[in-house]
Amino acid sequence: MTHLPHAIAAFVFLAGLYGVVTSRHLVHLVICLGVAQSSTYVLLVAIGARRDAPAPVFVDGVTRATPTVDPVVQAIMLTDIVVEATVVALLLALAVQLHKHKGTVDPARLRDMRG
């Protein structure tokens, strides 16, 4: 078993996290957050993958003893994609509203906002 997919997932997450921490623009921050969240796709594929295993489609003649790729991990990954798209859309809408009301998307210039 190789640890390459886990290392790639960690690298993508750290690259996205670095972008979030150093961002000077809200749209850039949202995109970097999406990159960090997309590292979970690589991790889920690494967890659910099996070498030389087909897709989990059972037809006549195939028994349950046949090794297949885990379908639960695939379903979780699809849910993760939907959640990421929703989060990115919501954050981009908030960035647009902040630009309309404050005239800037620089997080440093938005510090005067108090709840």
N, CA, C and O atoms as a GROMACS GRO file, in nm:
protein
  460
    1MET      N    1   0.085  -0.118   0.000
    1MET     CA    2   0.000   0.000   0.000
    1MET      C    3   0.089   0.124   0.000
    1MET      O    4   0.185   0.133   0.077
    2THR      N    5   0.056   0.215  -0.086
    2THR     CA    6   0.134   0.338  -0.098
    2THR      C    7   0.067   0.453  -0.024
    2THR      O    8  -0.056   0.458  -0.010
    3HIS      N    9   0.148   0.542   0.023
    3HIS     CA   10   0.096   0.658   0.095
    3HIS      C   11   0.095   0.783   0.008
    3HIS      O   12   0.072   0.893   0.058
    4LEU      N   13   0.119   0.768  -0.121
    4LEU     CA   14   0.122   0.882  -0.212
    4LEU      C   15  -0.010   0.959  -0.215
    4LEU      O   16  -0.006   1.082  -0.210
    5PRO      N   17  -0.128   0.894  -0.225
    5PRO     CA   18  -0.252   0.971  -0.225
    5PRO      C   19  -0.272   1.052  -0.096
    5PRO      O   20  -0.326   1.163  -0.101
    6HIS      N   21  -0.230   0.997   0.017
    6HIS     CA   22  -0.242   1.071   0.143
    6HIS      C   23  -0.150   1.192   0.143
    6HIS      O   24  -0.188   1.298   0.193
    7ALA      N   25  -0.030   1.176   0.088
    7ALA     CA   26   0.064   1.288   0.080
    7ALA      C   27   0.011   1.395  -0.016
    7ALA      O   28   0.027   1.514   0.011
    8ILE      N   29  -0.049   1.354  -0.127
    8ILE     CA   30  -0.106   1.451  -0.221
    8ILE      C   31  -0.221   1.526  -0.156
    8ILE      O   32  -0.232   1.648  -0.172
    9ALA      N   33  -0.306   1.456  -0.083
    9ALA     CA   34  -0.418   1.522  -0.014
    9ALA      C   35  -0.366   1.622   0.089
    9ALA      O   36  -0.420   1.732   0.102
   10ALA      N   37  -0.262   1.586   0.162
   10ALA     CA   38  -0.204   1.677   0.260
   10ALA      C   39  -0.143   1.799   0.191
   10ALA      O   40  -0.158   1.911   0.239
   11PHE      N   41  -0.075   1.778   0.078
   11PHE     CA   42  -0.016   1.889   0.005
   11PHE      C   43  -0.122   1.985  -0.047
   11PHE      O   44  -0.108   2.106  -0.034
   12VAL      N   45  -0.229   1.931  -0.106
   12VAL     CA   46  -0.337   2.017  -0.158
   12VAL      C   47  -0.403   2.095  -0.044
   12VAL      O   48  -0.434   2.213  -0.059
   13PHE      N   49  -0.424   2.027   0.070
   13PHE     CA   50  -0.483   2.095   0.185
   13PHE      C   51  -0.392   2.208   0.235
   13PHE      O   52  -0.439   2.318   0.262
   14LEU      N   53  -0.264   2.180   0.248
   14LEU     CA   54  -0.171   2.282   0.296
   14LEU      C   55  -0.156   2.398   0.198
   14LEU      O   56  -0.141   2.512   0.240
   15ALA      N   57  -0.161   2.369   0.068
   15ALA     CA   58  -0.155   2.476  -0.032
   15ALA      C   59  -0.279   2.566  -0.021
   15ALA      O   60  -0.267   2.688  -0.027
   16GLY      N   61  -0.396   2.505  -0.005
   16GLY     CA   62  -0.517   2.584   0.012
   16GLY      C   63  -0.517   2.662   0.142
   16GLY      O   64  -0.560   2.778   0.145
   17LEU      N   65  -0.470   2.601   0.248
   17LEU     CA   66  -0.462   2.669   0.377
   17LEU      C   67  -0.364   2.785   0.372
   17LEU      O   68  -0.392   2.891   0.430
   18TYR      N   69  -0.252   2.768   0.305
   18TYR     CA   70  -0.157   2.879   0.289
   18TYR      C   71  -0.222   2.994   0.214
   18TYR      O   72  -0.203   3.110   0.250
   19GLY      N   73  -0.299   2.963   0.110
   19GLY     CA   74  -0.369   3.067   0.036
   19GLY      C   75  -0.472   3.139   0.121
   19GLY      O   76  -0.488   3.261   0.109
   20VAL      N   77  -0.543   3.065   0.206
   20VAL     CA   78  -0.642   3.127   0.295
   20VAL      C   79  -0.574   3.221   0.393
   20VAL      O   80  -0.623   3.332   0.417
   21VAL      N   81  -0.463   3.179   0.450
   21VAL     CA   82  -0.395   3.259   0.552
   21VAL      C   83  -0.333   3.385   0.492
   21VAL      O   84  -0.334   3.490   0.556
   22THR      N   85  -0.280   3.376   0.370
   22THR     CA   86  -0.210   3.490   0.310
   22THR      C   87  -0.296   3.572   0.215
   22THR      O   88  -0.244   3.662   0.150
   23SER      N   89  -0.422   3.544   0.206
   23SER     CA   90  -0.508   3.610   0.108
   23SER      C   91  -0.532   3.756   0.142
   23SER      O   92  -0.550   3.792   0.259
   24ARG      N   93  -0.530   3.839   0.039
   24ARG     CA   94  -0.559   3.982   0.054
   24ARG      C   95  -0.685   4.020  -0.024
   24ARG      O   96  -0.711   4.139  -0.045
   25HIS      N   97  -0.762   3.924  -0.065
   25HIS     CA   98  -0.882   3.947  -0.144
   25HIS      C   99  -0.983   3.839  -0.108
   25HIS      O  100  -0.947   3.722  -0.101
   26LEU      N  101  -1.108   3.876  -0.086
   26LEU     CA  102  -1.207   3.778  -0.041
   26LEU      C  103  -1.236   3.671  -0.145
   26LEU      O  104  -1.259   3.555  -0.109
   27VAL      N  105  -1.236   3.707  -0.272
   27VAL     CA  106  -1.261   3.606  -0.376
   27VAL      C  107  -1.145   3.506  -0.379
   27VAL      O  108  -1.167   3.385  -0.393
   28HIS      N  109  -1.023   3.555  -0.366
   28HIS     CA  110  -0.907   3.466  -0.359
   28HIS      C  111  -0.918   3.376  -0.236
   28HIS      O  112  -0.885   3.258  -0.244
   29LEU      N  113  -0.962   3.429  -0.126
   29LEU     CA  114  -0.979   3.351  -0.004
   29LEU      C  115  -1.081   3.239  -0.024
   29LEU      O  116  -1.059   3.126   0.022
   30VAL      N  117  -1.190   3.269  -0.090
   30VAL     CA  118  -1.294   3.167  -0.114
   30VAL      C  119  -1.241   3.057  -0.207
   30VAL      O  120  -1.269   2.939  -0.185
   31ILE      N  121  -1.167   3.096  -0.310
   31ILE     CA  122  -1.111   2.996  -0.402
   31ILE      C  123  -1.010   2.907  -0.329
   31ILE      O  124  -1.010   2.786  -0.348
   32CYS      N  125  -0.926   2.966  -0.245
   32CYS     CA  126  -0.828   2.887  -0.169
   32CYS      C  127  -0.898   2.795  -0.069
   32CYS      O  128  -0.853   2.683  -0.045
   33LEU      N  129  -1.008   2.841  -0.012
   33LEU     CA  130  -1.085   2.754   0.077
   33LEU      C  131  -1.143   2.636   0.000
   33LEU      O  132  -1.148   2.524   0.051
   34GLY      N  133  -1.188   2.660  -0.123
   34GLY     CA  134  -1.236   2.552  -0.208
   34GLY      C  135  -1.127   2.452  -0.241
   34GLY      O  136  -1.151   2.331  -0.247
   35VAL      N  137  -1.005   2.502  -0.264
   35VAL     CA  138  -0.892   2.413  -0.290
   35VAL      C  139  -0.862   2.327  -0.167
   35VAL      O  140  -0.840   2.206  -0.178
   36ALA      N  141  -0.863   2.391  -0.050
   36ALA     CA  142  -0.837   2.315   0.073
   36ALA      C  143  -0.945   2.210   0.095
   36ALA      O  144  -0.915   2.098   0.138
   37GLN      N  145  -1.068   2.244   0.066
   37GLN     CA  146  -1.177   2.149   0.086
   37GLN      C  147  -1.172   2.038  -0.020
   37GLN      O  148  -1.215   1.926   0.007
   38SER      N  149  -1.120   2.067  -0.137
   38SER     CA  150  -1.114   1.964  -0.241
   38SER      C  151  -1.008   1.859  -0.212
   38SER      O  152  -1.005   1.754  -0.276
   39SER      N  153  -0.922   1.885  -0.115
   39SER     CA  154  -0.825   1.781  -0.078
   39SER      C  155  -0.896   1.658  -0.020
   39SER      O  156  -0.841   1.548  -0.020
   40THR      N  157  -1.016   1.677   0.029
   40THR     CA  158  -1.091   1.563   0.082
   40THR      C  159  -1.130   1.466  -0.029
   40THR      O  160  -1.149   1.347  -0.002
   41TYR      N  161  -1.142   1.514  -0.154
   41TYR     CA  162  -1.174   1.423  -0.264
   41TYR      C  163  -1.061   1.322  -0.282
   41TYR      O  164  -1.085   1.202  -0.297
   42VAL      N  165  -0.938   1.372  -0.281
   42VAL     CA  166  -0.823   1.283  -0.299
   42VAL      C  167  -0.816   1.184  -0.183
   42VAL      O  168  -0.788   1.066  -0.202
   43LEU      N  169  -0.841   1.234  -0.062
   43LEU     CA  170  -0.836   1.147   0.054
   43LEU      C  171  -0.945   1.040   0.048
   43LEU      O  172  -0.919   0.923   0.079
   44LEU      N  173  -1.066   1.078   0.009
   44LEU     CA  174  -1.174   0.980   0.001
   44LEU      C  175  -1.148   0.876  -0.109
   44LEU      O  176  -1.180   0.758  -0.091
   45VAL      N  177  -1.092   0.919  -0.221
   45VAL     CA  178  -1.059   0.824  -0.326
   45VAL      C  179  -0.952   0.727  -0.277
   45VAL      O  180  -0.957   0.608  -0.306
   46ALA      N  181  -0.855   0.778  -0.202
   46ALA     CA  182  -0.749   0.692  -0.149
   46ALA      C  183  -0.804   0.592  -0.049
   46ALA      O  184  -0.760   0.477  -0.044
   47ILE      N  185  -0.900   0.634   0.032
   47ILE     CA  186  -0.958   0.544   0.131
   47ILE      C  187  -1.042   0.435   0.065
   47ILE      O  188  -1.036   0.318   0.104
   48GLY      N  189  -1.121   0.473  -0.035
   48GLY     CA  190  -1.214   0.378  -0.095
   48GLY      C  191  -1.157   0.295  -0.208
   48GLY      O  192  -1.222   0.201  -0.252
   49ALA      N  193  -1.037   0.326  -0.255
   49ALA     CA  194  -0.982   0.254  -0.370
   49ALA      C  195  -0.928   0.118  -0.330
   49ALA      O  196  -0.875   0.098  -0.220
   50ARG      N  197  -0.942   0.025  -0.421
   50ARG     CA  198  -0.883  -0.108  -0.407
   50ARG      C  199  -0.817  -0.143  -0.539
   50ARG      O  200  -0.874  -0.119  -0.646
   51ARG      N  201  -0.700  -0.197  -0.531
   51ARG     CA  202  -0.628  -0.234  -0.653
   51ARG      C  203  -0.699  -0.350  -0.722
   51ARG      O  204  -0.734  -0.449  -0.658
   52ASP      N  205  -0.720  -0.338  -0.852
   52ASP     CA  206  -0.783  -0.441  -0.937
   52ASP      C  207  -0.926  -0.474  -0.893
   52ASP      O  208  -0.969  -0.589  -0.904
   53ALA      N  209  -0.999  -0.375  -0.843
   53ALA     CA  210  -1.138  -0.397  -0.803
   53ALA      C  211  -1.230  -0.317  -0.896
   53ALA      O  212  -1.205  -0.199  -0.922
   54PRO      N  213  -1.337  -0.380  -0.945
   54PRO     CA  214  -1.428  -0.308  -1.035
   54PRO      C  215  -1.525  -0.219  -0.957
   54PRO      O  216  -1.527  -0.218  -0.834
   55ALA      N  217  -1.603  -0.146  -1.031
   55ALA     CA  218  -1.708  -0.062  -0.972
   55ALA      C  219  -1.812  -0.152  -0.905
   55ALA      O  220  -1.829  -0.267  -0.946
   56PRO      N  221  -1.882  -0.102  -0.803
   56PRO     CA  222  -1.977  -0.186  -0.730
   56PRO      C  223  -2.110  -0.201  -0.801
   56PRO      O  224  -2.214  -0.160  -0.750
   57VAL      N  225  -2.108  -0.262  -0.920
   57VAL     CA  226  -2.229  -0.289  -0.996
   57VAL      C  227  -2.247  -0.440  -0.996
   57VAL      O  228  -2.168  -0.512  -1.056
   58PHE      N  229  -2.352  -0.487  -0.930
   58PHE     CA  230  -2.375  -0.631  -0.918
   58PHE      C  231  -2.482  -0.673  -1.018
   58PHE      O  232  -2.593  -0.620  -1.019
   59VAL      N  233  -2.446  -0.768  -1.104
   59VAL     CA  234  -2.539  -0.822  -1.203
   59VAL      C  235  -2.540  -0.974  -1.184
   59VAL      O  236  -2.469  -1.027  -1.099
   60ASP      N  237  -2.619  -1.041  -1.264
   60ASP     CA  238  -2.625  -1.188  -1.254
   60ASP      C  239  -2.487  -1.248  -1.275
   60ASP      O  240  -2.414  -1.208  -1.366
   61GLY      N  241  -2.452  -1.342  -1.193
   61GLY     CA  242  -2.324  -1.411  -1.206
   61GLY      C  243  -2.215  -1.354  -1.118
   61GLY      O  244  -2.107  -1.412  -1.108
   62VAL      N  245  -2.240  -1.240  -1.054
   62VAL     CA  246  -2.139  -1.181  -0.966
   62VAL      C  247  -2.185  -1.201  -0.823
   62VAL      O  248  -2.298  -1.166  -0.788
   63THR      N  249  -2.099  -1.257  -0.743
   63THR     CA  250  -2.135  -1.283  -0.604
   63THR      C  251  -2.086  -1.168  -0.515
   63THR      O  252  -2.006  -1.085  -0.557
   64ARG      N  253  -2.135  -1.166  -0.394
   64ARG     CA  254  -2.094  -1.063  -0.298
   64ARG      C  255  -1.950  -1.082  -0.254
   64ARG      O  256  -1.891  -0.991  -0.196
   65ALA      N  257  -1.892  -1.198  -0.280
   65ALA     CA  258  -1.753  -1.224  -0.242
   65ALA      C  259  -1.654  -1.155  -0.336
   65ALA      O  260  -1.535  -1.148  -0.306
   66THR      N  261  -1.703  -1.105  -0.449
   66THR     CA  262  -1.616  -1.036  -0.543
   66THR      C  263  -1.572  -0.902  -0.483
   66THR      O  264  -1.658  -0.823  -0.443
   67PRO      N  265  -1.442  -0.875  -0.476
   67PRO     CA  266  -1.397  -0.746  -0.420
   67PRO      C  267  -1.433  -0.631  -0.513
   67PRO      O  268  -1.407  -0.637  -0.634
   68THR      N  269  -1.490  -0.528  -0.458
   68THR     CA  270  -1.525  -0.409  -0.535
   68THR      C  271  -1.481  -0.285  -0.459
   68THR      O  272  -1.442  -0.292  -0.342
   69VAL      N  273  -1.488  -0.173  -0.527
   69VAL     CA  274  -1.459  -0.045  -0.464
   69VAL      C  275  -1.574  -0.014  -0.369
   69VAL      O  276  -1.689  -0.045  -0.398
   70ASP      N  277  -1.544   0.048  -0.256
   70ASP     CA  278  -1.645   0.077  -0.154
   70ASP      C  279  -1.743   0.184  -0.204
   70ASP      O  280  -1.701   0.297  -0.228
   71PRO      N  281  -1.873   0.151  -0.220
   71PRO     CA  282  -1.969   0.250  -0.270
   71PRO      C  283  -2.006   0.357  -0.167
   71PRO      O  284  -2.051   0.464  -0.205
   72VAL      N  285  -1.987   0.330  -0.039
   72VAL     CA  286  -2.021   0.428   0.063
   72VAL      C  287  -1.927   0.548   0.053
   72VAL      O  288  -1.971   0.662   0.068
   73VAL      N  289  -1.800   0.523   0.028
   73VAL     CA  290  -1.704   0.632   0.014
   73VAL      C  291  -1.737   0.716  -0.109
   73VAL      O  292  -1.721   0.838  -0.107
   74GLN      N  293  -1.783   0.651  -0.214
   74GLN     CA  294  -1.822   0.725  -0.335
   74GLN      C  295  -1.942   0.815  -0.307
   74GLN      O  296  -1.947   0.928  -0.354
   75ALA      N  297  -2.038   0.766  -0.231
   75ALA     CA  298  -2.155   0.847  -0.196
   75ALA      C  299  -2.116   0.965  -0.107
   75ALA      O  300  -2.169   1.075  -0.122
   76ILE      N  301  -2.024   0.942  -0.014
   76ILE     CA  302  -1.978   1.050   0.073
   76ILE      C  303  -1.905   1.156  -0.010
   76ILE      O  304  -1.918   1.275   0.017
   77MET      N  305  -1.828   1.113  -0.110
   77MET     CA  306  -1.757   1.209  -0.194
   77MET      C  307  -1.854   1.293  -0.275
   77MET      O  308  -1.832   1.413  -0.291
   78LEU      N  309  -1.960   1.234  -0.326
   78LEU     CA  310  -2.061   1.312  -0.398
   78LEU      C  311  -2.127   1.415  -0.306
   78LEU      O  312  -2.152   1.528  -0.347
   79THR      N  313  -2.154   1.376  -0.182
   79THR     CA  314  -2.209   1.470  -0.085
   79THR      C  315  -2.110   1.581  -0.056
   79THR      O  316  -2.150   1.697  -0.042
   80ASP      N  317  -1.983   1.548  -0.047
   80ASP     CA  318  -1.879   1.648  -0.023
   80ASP      C  319  -1.872   1.749  -0.137
   80ASP      O  320  -1.852   1.868  -0.112
   81ILE      N  321  -1.887   1.704  -0.260
   81ILE     CA  322  -1.885   1.794  -0.375
   81ILE      C  323  -2.001   1.893  -0.368
   81ILE      O  324  -1.984   2.012  -0.394
   82VAL      N  325  -2.120   1.844  -0.332
   82VAL     CA  326  -2.237   1.932  -0.321
   82VAL      C  327  -2.218   2.033  -0.208
   82VAL      O  328  -2.251   2.150  -0.224
   83VAL      N  329  -2.165   1.988  -0.095
   83VAL     CA  330  -2.142   2.079   0.017
   83VAL      C  331  -2.040   2.186  -0.021
   83VAL      O  332  -2.059   2.303   0.011
   84GLU      N  333  -1.931   2.147  -0.089
   84GLU     CA  334  -1.831   2.246  -0.128
   84GLU      C  335  -1.889   2.348  -0.224
   84GLU      O  336  -1.863   2.468  -0.210
   85ALA      N  337  -1.967   2.304  -0.322
   85ALA     CA  338  -2.027   2.398  -0.416
   85ALA      C  339  -2.120   2.496  -0.344
   85ALA      O  340  -2.124   2.614  -0.378
   86THR      N  341  -2.195   2.448  -0.246
   86THR     CA  342  -2.285   2.534  -0.170
   86THR      C  343  -2.208   2.635  -0.086
   86THR      O  344  -2.243   2.752  -0.082
   87VAL      N  345  -2.103   2.590  -0.020
   87VAL     CA  346  -2.022   2.679   0.064
   87VAL      C  347  -1.956   2.786  -0.022
   87VAL      O  348  -1.957   2.904   0.016
   88VAL      N  349  -1.898   2.748  -0.135
   88VAL     CA  350  -1.833   2.846  -0.222
   88VAL      C  351  -1.934   2.946  -0.275
   88VAL      O  352  -1.906   3.066  -0.278
   89ALA      N  353  -2.052   2.901  -0.317
   89ALA     CA  354  -2.154   2.992  -0.368
   89ALA      C  355  -2.200   3.090  -0.260
   89ALA      O  356  -2.216   3.209  -0.288
   90LEU      N  357  -2.220   3.042  -0.139
   90LEU     CA  358  -2.263   3.128  -0.030
   90LEU      C  359  -2.156   3.231   0.004
   90LEU      O  360  -2.187   3.349   0.023
   91LEU      N  361  -2.030   3.188   0.013
   91LEU     CA  362  -1.923   3.282   0.046
   91LEU      C  363  -1.900   3.384  -0.065
   91LEU      O  364  -1.869   3.500  -0.036
   92LEU      N  365  -1.913   3.344  -0.190
   92LEU     CA  366  -1.901   3.441  -0.298
   92LEU      C  367  -2.015   3.542  -0.296
   92LEU      O  368  -1.994   3.660  -0.325
   93ALA      N  369  -2.136   3.497  -0.262
   93ALA     CA  370  -2.248   3.590  -0.250
   93ALA      C  371  -2.225   3.689  -0.135
   93ALA      O  372  -2.258   3.807  -0.147
   94LEU      N  373  -2.168   3.641  -0.025
   94LEU     CA  374  -2.136   3.731   0.085
   94LEU      C  375  -2.026   3.830   0.046
   94LEU      O  376  -2.031   3.947   0.086
   95ALA      N  377  -1.929   3.786  -0.032
   95ALA     CA  378  -1.824   3.877  -0.079
   95ALA      C  379  -1.882   3.985  -0.169
   95ALA      O  380  -1.840   4.101  -0.162
   96VAL      N  381  -1.976   3.949  -0.255
   96VAL     CA  382  -2.040   4.048  -0.342
   96VAL      C  383  -2.118   4.150  -0.258
   96VAL      O  384  -2.113   4.270  -0.285
   97GLN      N  385  -2.191   4.102  -0.157
   97GLN     CA  386  -2.266   4.194  -0.072
   97GLN      C  387  -2.173   4.285   0.009
   97GLN      O  388  -2.204   4.403   0.027
   98LEU      N  389  -2.062   4.232   0.056
   98LEU     CA  390  -1.966   4.317   0.127
   98LEU      C  391  -1.909   4.423   0.034
   98LEU      O  392  -1.889   4.537   0.076
   99HIS      N  393  -1.882   4.387  -0.089
   99HIS     CA  394  -1.830   4.486  -0.184
   99HIS      C  395  -1.934   4.594  -0.212
   99HIS      O  396  -1.900   4.711  -0.226
  100LYS      N  397  -2.060   4.555  -0.221
  100LYS     CA  398  -2.166   4.654  -0.245
  100LYS      C  399  -2.179   4.752  -0.128
  100LYS      O  400  -2.195   4.872  -0.149
  101HIS      N  401  -2.171   4.701  -0.005
  101HIS     CA  402  -2.195   4.784   0.112
  101HIS      C  403  -2.070   4.856   0.162
  101HIS      O  404  -2.080   4.969   0.209
  102LYS      N  405  -1.955   4.795   0.151
  102LYS     CA  406  -1.831   4.855   0.204
  102LYS      C  407  -1.738   4.908   0.096
  102LYS      O  408  -1.648   4.986   0.125
  103GLY      N  409  -1.759   4.866  -0.029
  103GLY     CA  410  -1.676   4.915  -0.138
  103GLY      C  411  -1.538   4.850  -0.146
  103GLY      O  412  -1.454   4.897  -0.221
  104THR      N  413  -1.514   4.744  -0.072
  104THR     CA  414  -1.386   4.676  -0.076
  104THR      C  415  -1.404   4.528  -0.048
  104THR      O  416  -1.502   4.486   0.016
  105VAL      N  417  -1.308   4.450  -0.096
  105VAL     CA  418  -1.305   4.307  -0.065
  105VAL      C  419  -1.173   4.270   0.001
  105VAL      O  420  -1.136   4.153   0.005
  106ASP      N  421  -1.103   4.369   0.052
  106ASP     CA  422  -0.978   4.346   0.125
  106ASP      C  423  -1.012   4.316   0.270
  106ASP      O  424  -1.070   4.401   0.338
  107PRO      N  425  -0.977   4.198   0.320
  107PRO     CA  426  -1.013   4.164   0.458
  107PRO      C  427  -0.953   4.260   0.562
  107PRO      O  428  -1.013   4.281   0.667
  108ALA      N  429  -0.837   4.318   0.533
  108ALA     CA  430  -0.774   4.410   0.629
  108ALA      C  431  -0.854   4.539   0.642
  108ALA      O  432  -0.856   4.600   0.749
  109ARG      N  433  -0.920   4.581   0.535
  109ARG     CA  434  -0.999   4.704   0.540
  109ARG      C  435  -1.140   4.682   0.595
  109ARG      O  436  -1.214   4.777   0.615
  110LEU      N  437  -1.176   4.557   0.618
  110LEU     CA  438  -1.308   4.526   0.673
  110LEU      C  439  -1.306   4.507   0.824
  110LEU      O  440  -1.405   4.462   0.881
  111ARG      N  441  -1.196   4.540   0.888
  111ARG     CA  442  -1.183   4.518   1.033
  111ARG      C  443  -1.275   4.608   1.114
  111ARG      O  444  -1.304   4.576   1.230
  112ASP      N  445  -1.321   4.719   1.059
  112ASP     CA  446  -1.407   4.809   1.134
  112ASP      C  447  -1.549   4.757   1.150
  112ASP      O  448  -1.631   4.820   1.218
  113MET      N  449  -1.578   4.643   1.089
  113MET     CA  450  -1.712   4.586   1.102
  113MET      C  451  -1.730   4.524   1.240
  113MET      O  452  -1.651   4.439   1.281
  114ARG      N  453  -1.830   4.566   1.308
  114ARG     CA  454  -1.862   4.511   1.441
  114ARG      C  455  -2.006   4.464   1.439
  114ARG      O  456  -2.092   4.528   1.378
  115GLY      N  457  -2.033   4.352   1.506
  115GLY     CA  458  -2.167   4.295   1.507
  115GLY      C  459  -2.248   4.353   1.609
  115GLY      O  460  -2.364   4.316   1.625
   0.00000   0.00000   0.00000
